[in-house]
Amino acid sequence: MQTLELKDKLKKLVNAYGVSGQEFAVSAIAAELLSPLVDKVDIDGFGNVTGYRSCGIPGAKKLLVDAHLDQIGFLVTQVTDEGFLRFMGMGVDPRMLLGSELTVMTRGGENLLGIVAAMPPHMQSPGDRSKALPISEMVVDIGMTGEQAKEKVHVGDYMAFANDAIDLQGDVVCGKSMDDRACFVSILHALELMKNKPLAVDFIVTGTTKEELGGHGAQTRTYHEKPDYAIAIDVCHATTPDAAPSDFTSKFGGGPVISIGTNSVPRFARRVIETARAKQVPFQLNAAPSHTGTNAWSMQHIGEGLPTLVVSLPLKYMHSPVEMLRMADVKNVGRLIAEFAMAFNGTL
């Protein structure tokens, strides 16, 4: 495989389609990118990708680092006689949909471009122009007659935002599916930094599926791998002009966000904070007293209880077609994971 720069790896992953429940296409790409950096790669029946790097020490503890590969999207619920597609969303804010371009992934293997139809304001009453339209009243127009559409598209076909990632100013990249494939790219960067470096723990990487539907992929892999420690890497909300700085937002470009709380074990977090300070990796802190909305919640309940940690990547405009990040943050998340893994002896 041709050697790719980190940003190229990011774009290759985020431009692929892999809506929750149908992730196998993106899983194949993730496995391809992961393979040169680990001893072995597997893809299971869920589409979860797992990479293994052994430290070579018999009986060594296992550290699992996870990022999910699935993306938000849509399911076709009806093909109308007029050729329009009715649909339901999975994790999508309907306010941003009108006029969006979607890709319809047909069961025949064809990708069709469609748009979420928007009634022109000239045809709306003044009172309706300011209302947010629910998904139940939207349709996707794929430019076909009813007969043509019913031949190509079926109930249960998946759809996703159609746009590819683009470069903005500096190291800013924008596109769909940064949540959470950018974090998988951070793990790839960590593995690059750890190449040929000794470890005292076995390092397991999982690119999991169905996180947006409840973390089922991570639950499955954690049960199977039985790690001693697990880190869930996911995105968090970076501060934007319409959201004042708060406990729920982080600085864009400020480095990885280390959570502390029930779902992110304090003694685990403290060790990673110590590593960040010692290695001069920029970081931010977040108090997370309960459910973090990440795979750590699914993983910590496995077996007799698994010590978990959440490390987050600041992201603007989450769950939209224009999710935005800085490559510096992607790299620093990877650097933090690498530095911790190389210093970790398997005991907190």
C-alpha positions in Angstrom: 0.0 0.0 0.0 1.3 3.5 -0.8 2.4 5.4 2.2 -0.1 8.1 3.1 0.3 11.3 5.1 -1.9 11.6 8.2 -4.3 14.0 6.5 -4.6 11.7 3.5 -5.5 8.8 5.9 -8.1 11.0 7.5 -9.7 11.9 4.2 -9.7 8.3 3.0 -11.6 7.2 6.1 -14.1 10.1 6.4 -15.0 10.1 2.7 -16.0 6.5 2.9 -19.6 5.4 3.8 -20.3 3.4 6.9 -23.6 4.3 8.6 -24.3 2.6 11.9 -25.4 -0.9 11.1 -23.7 -1.0 7.7 -20.0 -0.3 8.3 -18.2 -3.0 6.4 -16.9 -0.7 3.6 -15.2 1.7 6.0 -14.0 -1.3 8.1 -12.1 -2.6 5.2 -10.3 0.8 4.7 -9.6 1.0 8.5 -8.1 -2.5 8.4 -5.9 -1.6 5.4 -4.5 1.5 7.1 -4.0 -0.4 10.4 -2.3 -3.5 9.0 1.2 -2.1 8.5 1.4 -0.9 12.1 0.4 -4.0 14.1 1.2 -7.7 14.2 -2.3 -8.9 13.2 -5.7 -7.4 12.1 -9.1 -9.0 12.3 -12.6 -7.9 11.2 -15.5 -9.6 13.0 -19.1 -10.3 12.0 -20.1 -6.9 13.3 -17.6 -5.1 11.1 -15.4 -4.3 14.1 -11.7 -3.9 13.2 -9.1 -5.1 15.8 -5.4 -4.7 15.6 -2.9 -6.4 17.9 0.6 -5.3 18.9 2.3 -7.8 21.3 4.9 -6.5 23.7 6.5 -10.0 23.8 6.2 -10.4 27.5 4.4 -13.6 28.7 1.3 -12.7 30.8 1.5 -9.0 30.1 -1.4 -6.8 30.8 -3.6 -5.6 27.9 -4.3 -2.0 27.1 -7.2 -1.5 24.6 -7.6 1.8 22.8 -10.9 2.3 20.9 -12.4 4.7 18.4 -15.7 4.0 16.6 -16.0 3.9 12.8 -19.7 4.3 12.2 -21.3 7.6 11.2 -24.7 9.2 11.5 -27.1 8.7 8.6 -30.5 7.7 7.4 -32.7 4.8 6.4 -35.2 4.8 3.5 -38.7 4.1 4.9 -40.7 4.5 1.7 -40.4 5.0 -2.1 -43.4 7.0 -3.2 -45.2 6.6 -6.5 -43.8 10.0 -7.5 -40.2 8.8 -7.0 -39.5 10.5 -3.7 -37.8 8.8 -0.8 -39.2 9.1 2.7 -36.7 8.4 5.4 -35.7 8.4 9.1 -32.6 9.8 10.7 -30.1 8.3 13.0 -28.4 10.9 15.2 -29.1 13.8 12.8 -30.4 17.3 13.6 -33.3 17.8 11.1 -32.7 21.6 11.1 -29.7 21.2 8.8 -31.2 18.8 6.3 -33.1 20.9 3.8 -31.1 21.3 0.7 -28.4 18.8 1.8 -26.9 16.3 -0.7 -27.2 12.7 0.3 -25.8 9.5 -1.1 -28.3 6.6 -1.3 -26.5 3.2 -1.0 -28.7 0.8 -2.8 -28.8 -2.9 -2.1 -27.6 -3.5 -5.7 -24.3 -1.8 -4.8 -25.0 1.5 -6.6 -24.5 4.9 -5.0 -27.1 7.4 -6.1 -27.0 11.1 -5.4 -30.1 12.8 -4.0 -31.1 16.0 -2.4 -33.3 16.7 0.6 -36.1 18.6 -1.2 -36.9 22.1 0.1 -40.1 23.9 -0.8 -39.2 27.4 -2.2 -40.2 30.2 0.2 -42.4 31.7 -2.6 -44.8 28.7 -2.1 -44.8 28.8 1.7 -47.1 30.9 3.9 -45.3 33.6 5.9 -45.8 31.7 9.1 -44.3 28.5 7.7 -41.0 30.1 6.6 -39.6 30.3 10.1 -40.6 26.8 11.2 -38.2 23.9 11.5 -39.6 21.1 9.4 -39.6 17.6 10.9 -38.0 14.7 9.0 -41.4 13.1 8.6 -42.3 15.9 6.3 -39.1 15.8 4.2 -38.3 13.8 1.1 -35.2 13.0 -0.9 -35.4 13.6 -4.6 -33.1 11.4 -6.7 -34.3 12.8 -10.0 -36.3 9.6 -11.0 -39.8 8.7 -11.8 -41.7 6.5 -9.3 -41.1 3.4 -11.5 -37.4 4.1 -11.9 -36.9 4.9 -8.2 -38.7 1.7 -7.1 -36.5 -0.4 -9.3 -33.3 1.1 -7.8 -34.1 1.9 -4.2 -35.8 -0.2 -1.5 -37.0 0.3 2.1 -34.1 -0.2 4.4 -31.4 1.2 2.1 -29.0 3.5 3.9 -28.2 7.1 3.1 -25.5 9.5 4.3 -24.2 13.0 3.7 -22.5 13.1 0.3 -19.8 15.6 0.8 -16.0 14.9 0.8 -13.6 16.4 3.3 -12.1 19.8 2.4 -9.1 21.8 3.6 -9.8 25.2 5.1 -7.1 27.7 6.4 -4.1 26.4 8.2 -4.4 22.9 9.4 -8.2 22.9 9.6 -10.1 20.1 7.9 -13.9 20.0 7.4 -16.2 17.2 6.4 -18.6 14.4 7.4 -17.8 11.5 9.7 -14.9 13.2 11.6 -16.9 11.7 14.5 -15.2 9.4 15.2 -12.9 8.4 12.4 -10.6 11.3 13.2 -9.9 9.6 16.5 -9.1 6.3 14.7 -6.5 8.3 12.7 -5.1 9.6 16.0 -4.6 5.9 17.0 -2.8 5.3 13.7 -0.5 8.2 14.5 0.2 6.8 18.0 1.2 3.5 16.4 3.5 5.3 14.0 5.2 7.0 17.0 5.4 3.7 18.8 7.0 1.8 15.9 10.0 -0.2 17.0 9.7 1.2 20.5 9.5 -1.3 23.5 6.2 -1.7 25.3 5.4 -3.4 28.7 1.8 -4.1 27.8 0.0 -5.7 24.8 -1.6 -2.9 22.8 -5.0 -3.6 21.2 -6.6 -1.2 18.8 -10.3 -1.4 18.0 -12.2 0.4 15.4 -15.8 -0.4 16.5 -19.2 -0.2 15.0 -22.7 0.8 16.1 -21.6 3.4 18.6 -24.3 5.8 17.5 -26.8 3.1 18.2 -25.6 2.3 21.7 -22.0 1.1 21.7 -22.7 -2.5 20.7 -19.6 -3.0 18.7 -17.3 -1.9 21.6 -19.2 -4.1 24.0 -18.7 -7.1 21.8 -15.0 -6.5 21.3 -14.3 -5.7 24.9 -16.0 -8.9 26.0 -13.9 -10.9 23.5 -10.5 -9.3 24.2 -10.9 -9.0 28.0 -8.4 -6.2 28.4 -7.1 -5.0 31.7 -7.6 -1.3 30.8 -9.4 0.5 28.0 -9.3 4.0 26.6 -12.2 5.3 24.5 -11.2 8.1 22.2 -14.1 10.2 20.9 -14.9 13.7 19.8 -16.1 16.5 22.1 -17.7 19.9 21.4 -15.2 22.7 20.7 -16.4 26.2 21.4 -18.1 28.0 18.6 -19.4 31.6 18.3 -23.0 30.5 19.1 -21.9 28.5 22.2 -20.2 30.4 25.0 -17.3 28.6 26.8 -18.7 26.3 29.4 -18.1 23.0 31.1 -19.4 21.3 28.0 -17.0 22.8 25.4 -13.3 22.8 24.8 -10.7 25.0 23.1 -10.4 24.3 19.3 -6.7 23.5 18.8 -6.2 23.2 22.6 -5.1 19.6 22.5 -6.7 16.4 23.8 -9.4 16.6 26.5 -8.9 14.2 29.4 -12.2 13.4 31.2 -12.4 12.6 34.9 -15.3 10.9 36.6 -17.2 7.7 37.1 -17.0 6.7 33.4 -13.4 7.9 33.3 -11.6 6.5 36.3 -9.8 9.3 38.3 -6.6 7.3 39.0 -6.4 6.4 35.3 -7.0 10.0 34.3 -4.3 11.2 36.7 -1.7 8.9 35.2 -2.4 10.2 31.7 -2.3 13.8 33.0 1.1 13.1 34.5 2.3 11.7 31.2 1.0 14.8 29.3 2.8 17.1 31.7 6.0 15.1 31.6 6.1 14.9 27.8 4.7 18.5 27.3 1.7 17.4 25.4 -1.0 20.1 25.5 -4.2 18.9 27.1 -7.5 20.1 28.6 -9.6 18.7 31.4 -13.3 17.8 31.6 -15.4 16.8 34.6 -17.7 13.9 33.6 -19.6 12.6 36.6 -21.7 10.0 34.8 -22.4 8.7 31.2 -20.0 10.3 28.8 -21.9 9.2 25.7 -18.9 7.3 24.5 -17.9 3.6 24.2 -16.3 3.8 27.6 -19.8 3.4 29.1 -20.3 0.1 27.3 -16.7 -1.2 28.0 -16.6 -0.5 31.7 -19.4 -2.9 32.5 -17.7 -5.9 31.0 -16.6 -8.8 33.2 -15.9 -7.8 36.8 -15.6 -4.1 35.9 -13.0 -2.6 33.5 -11.0 0.6 34.4 -11.8 3.0 31.5 -10.7 6.4 30.4 -12.2 8.9 27.9 -9.8 11.1 25.9 -11.5 13.5 23.4 -10.7 15.4 20.3 -12.2 18.9 20.1 -14.6 19.1 17.1 -16.9 21.9 15.8 -20.4 21.2 14.5 -20.7 17.6 15.6 -23.3 15.4 13.8 -23.4 17.6 10.8 -22.0 17.4 7.3 -19.4 20.0 8.1 -17.7 18.7 11.2 -14.4 20.6 11.7 -11.1 19.8 13.4 -7.5 20.8 13.5 -4.8 18.4 12.5 -2.7 19.5 15.5 -5.4 18.1 17.8 -5.5 14.8 15.8 -1.7 14.5 16.2 -1.6 15.5 19.9 -4.3 13.0 20.8 -2.1 10.3 19.1 1.0 11.6 20.8 -0.6 11.4 24.2 -1.7 7.8 23.7 1.7 6.8 22.4 3.6 8.5 25.3 1.3 6.9 27.8 1.4 3.4 26.3 5.2 3.5 26.1 5.5 4.5 29.8 2.8 2.3 31.1 3.9 -0.8 33.0 0.4 -2.3 33.4 -0.4 -0.9 36.9 -2.2 2.2 37.8 
